[in-house]
């Protein structure tokens, strides 16, 4: 089995800490091993390793997230990079074609697709591998995994299976098969004790889907045996390759890349899953949570305070998350979240926090803070001049032992002023040492890079007619290869 993890998202639901450059999966707010803070993508990649299936996993992502993913899960993480953002159907089609035409994966191989950021226990990933058995046993087009709902939620889609039979095997709390016809108790399901490990890959045929009903309708669906749709599904590689052939789409990677920008922006659920003739669903009874809003994310945080801040003792169920260098004080307020970053400040009742996506949906300002493979930067100032040129001032932090890519810009020049640290700069093939107080002038189209010997802080001033992150041509990223140019 091959695993495709989808990494995307616009970053609106956890604004202002997440943005178009740093989606929710990159926020380091969860408690990792030995008390170290880890992001959602770091947690999932670690769990895949602990489950023994990481060697079969690939991450499909856009160009904007490539460097950030390598910073979180390592430089060798296998990525399938979309040339542009086109929704889940094009992303999965590109991934399938990569497996088939570049890696030579057999058409009989099972491919499982899942989000890069579910908050789950390890048994979730072992259950995912059982989708392969479901496909082999039933001959279905698609096999889905559905989560046993713990309450009637209006936030999730629902999978409604065909009615079960008395001889359906059921998972027991300890991971063995329960006696025929014995259902797990509601209390066991709510406690998250059922891991799904140890059961045969028993599934039911899907009758229909319902997308985000209201709570009353959700309660009725649960009474029918409906499951939450957690975005996990599997198929034979040959099934999708044949579908692409039938639609006249390329099945070779280079051809798919060339046509990618012309593919329709549509979801894989709508375009493929809901159109399939035979769909099976495998029930998962373990712990699963979508940490996509402030109220759900803060439930899994060990500390109510991240960053500089103070709260009075009568603040109950209140969280402060502060990335600014100034203190935040909260007095006598309960059930709220305060999140502050260079992109803005949010003060919200926790129950109302999911509405931030509606409030910020038309905000198209550039992110003021971005993490990169080599460190991070903060935008300090932006100005547009009367002659049509613009200037952007950034504070750039380059971590010791890291380097910028060897690159040039077509439409802008840069001036670096070193505030602290020291490193080695290459500019159009010439090498010089930089340290605190030095200034480097980089004309447009000059090829340049910087390797930090110690942690470095720079003030970078960009000037030009088009100041966008896409104005970069990379010639290399590894220092060992850069020095050979």
Buried (B, 14 or more C-beta within 10 A) or exposed (E): BBBBBBBBBBBBBBBBBBBBBBBBBBBBBBBEEEEEBBBBBBBBBBBBEEBEBBEBBBBBBBEBBBBBBBBBBEEEBEBBBBBEBBBBBBBBBBBBBBBBBEEEBEEEBBBBBBBBBBBBBBBBBBBBBBBBBBBBBBEBBBBBBBBBBBEBBEEBBBBBBEEBEEEEBBBBBEBEBBEEEEEBEEEBBEEBBBBBBEBEBBBBEBBBBBEEBEEEBBBEBBEEBBBBBBBBBBBBBBBBBEBBEEEEBBBEBEEBBEEBEEBEEBBBBBBBBBEBEEBBBBBBBBBBBBBBBBBBBBEEBEEBBBBBBEBEEEBEEBBBBBBBEEEBEBEEBEBBBBBBBBBBEBEBBBEEBBEBBEEBEEEEEBBBBBBBBBBBBBBBEBEEEEEEBBBBBBBBBBBBEBBBBBBBBEBBBBBBBBBEBBBBBBBEEEEEEBEEEBEBEBEBEBBBBBBBBEBBBBBBBBBBEEBEEEBEEEEBBEBEEBBEE
